[in-house]
Amino acid sequence: MSLKEAIKIYDSWRNYVEIDDKLSKIFGLLPLSFLPYPKESLTEALNIIAEKYWNDGDKEMSNTIQTTMCSLMNYVKDEESIESMSKSLDTILKHSDLKETKLRALKDCKDFWLKETYILNKK
């Protein structure tokens, strides 16, 4: 994969990672079809970009990219994910304390991304 292709995929991932974070808070396992690119392409591109940042001396950004890659483990075959999502929603709806916990986690997630977006836009 060329650096140009990796940058294009990385940009898509950067735009998607907030959505990934929020969906994961609710469902855990997510369908592979939700990803902006195939899992293998994302992994390859993110590794290329992380290595570029590392070689350019920005180890913090390289580590951040590597950390976001961990969420790719939450993506499974669509059929498996749909069953898991259904069970998750059923459980949330049956247990009010779990529903409150999930809602709090989503609010915390929203607040985090609002802060991150603000910080990134100031740079």
C-alpha positions as CSV (number, residue, x, y, z in Angstrom):
1,M,0.0,0.0,0.0
2,S,1.3,3.4,-0.9
3,L,1.6,6.3,1.6
4,K,-1.0,8.2,-0.4
5,E,-3.5,5.3,-0.1
6,A,-2.7,4.9,3.6
7,I,-3.3,8.6,4.2
8,K,-6.7,8.4,2.5
9,I,-7.7,5.4,4.6
10,Y,-6.3,7.0,7.8
11,D,-8.3,10.2,7.1
12,S,-11.5,8.1,6.8
13,W,-10.6,6.3,10.0
14,R,-10.1,9.6,11.9
15,N,-13.5,10.7,10.8
16,Y,-15.0,7.4,11.9
17,V,-13.3,6.7,15.2
18,E,-15.8,8.8,17.2
19,I,-18.7,6.9,15.8
20,D,-16.9,3.6,16.6
21,D,-16.4,4.8,20.2
22,K,-20.1,5.6,20.7
23,L,-21.4,2.4,19.0
24,S,-19.0,0.3,21.0
25,K,-20.2,1.8,24.3
26,I,-23.7,0.5,23.4
27,F,-23.2,-2.7,21.6
28,G,-19.7,-4.1,22.2
29,L,-19.4,-6.1,19.0
30,L,-20.0,-4.3,15.7
31,P,-20.6,-5.5,12.1
32,L,-17.6,-5.5,9.8
33,S,-19.8,-3.7,7.3
34,F,-19.8,-0.6,9.5
35,L,-16.1,0.0,8.9
36,P,-15.1,2.6,6.3
37,Y,-12.6,0.1,4.8
38,P,-12.0,-3.6,5.2
39,K,-10.4,-4.4,8.5
40,E,-7.2,-5.6,6.8
41,S,-6.8,-2.4,4.8
42,L,-7.4,-0.3,7.9
43,T,-4.8,-2.3,9.8
44,E,-2.2,-1.9,7.1
45,A,-2.9,1.8,6.6
46,L,-2.9,2.6,10.3
47,N,0.4,0.8,10.7
48,I,2.0,2.7,7.9
49,I,0.8,6.1,9.3
50,A,1.8,5.2,12.8
51,E,5.3,4.2,11.6
52,K,5.6,7.5,9.7
53,Y,4.7,9.5,12.8
54,W,7.2,7.4,14.8
55,N,10.0,8.0,12.3
56,D,9.1,11.7,12.2
57,G,9.6,11.9,15.9
58,D,5.9,12.1,16.9
59,K,5.8,9.1,19.1
60,E,2.7,10.3,21.0
61,M,0.7,10.4,17.8
62,S,2.0,7.0,16.7
63,N,1.0,5.5,20.0
64,T,-2.5,7.1,19.7
65,I,-3.0,5.6,16.3
66,Q,-1.9,2.2,17.6
67,T,-4.3,2.5,20.5
68,T,-7.3,3.3,18.2
69,M,-6.5,0.1,16.3
70,C,-7.5,-2.0,19.3
71,S,-11.1,-1.1,18.6
72,L,-10.9,-3.1,15.4
73,M,-11.1,-6.3,17.5
74,N,-14.7,-5.3,18.2
75,Y,-15.7,-5.9,14.6
76,V,-17.0,-9.3,13.7
77,K,-19.1,-10.9,10.9
78,D,-22.3,-9.0,10.4
79,E,-24.5,-11.9,11.4
80,E,-22.7,-12.5,14.6
81,S,-22.7,-8.8,15.4
82,I,-26.5,-8.4,14.8
83,E,-27.2,-11.3,17.3
84,S,-24.9,-9.7,19.8
85,M,-26.4,-6.2,19.3
86,S,-29.9,-7.6,19.8
87,K,-29.0,-9.4,23.0
88,S,-27.2,-6.3,24.3
89,L,-30.3,-4.1,23.7
90,D,-32.6,-6.6,25.3
91,T,-30.4,-6.7,28.4
92,I,-30.2,-2.9,28.5
93,L,-33.9,-2.6,28.3
94,K,-34.6,-5.2,31.0
95,H,-32.2,-3.6,33.5
96,S,-32.7,0.0,34.4
97,D,-29.4,0.3,36.2
98,L,-27.5,-1.0,33.1
99,K,-29.5,1.5,31.0
100,E,-28.4,4.3,33.2
101,T,-24.8,3.1,33.1
102,K,-24.9,3.0,29.3
103,L,-26.4,6.4,29.1
104,R,-23.8,7.8,31.4
105,A,-21.0,6.2,29.3
106,L,-22.5,7.7,26.2
107,K,-22.6,11.2,27.8
108,D,-19.0,10.8,28.9
109,C,-18.1,9.7,25.4
110,K,-19.9,12.7,23.9
111,D,-18.1,15.1,26.3
112,F,-14.7,13.6,25.5
113,W,-15.2,14.0,21.8
114,L,-16.5,17.5,22.2
115,K,-13.3,18.4,24.1
116,E,-11.1,16.5,21.6
117,T,-12.7,18.3,18.6
118,Y,-12.2,21.6,20.3
119,I,-8.6,20.9,21.0
120,L,-7.9,19.7,17.5
121,N,-9.6,22.7,16.0
122,K,-7.4,25.1,18.0
123,K,-4.2,23.6,16.5
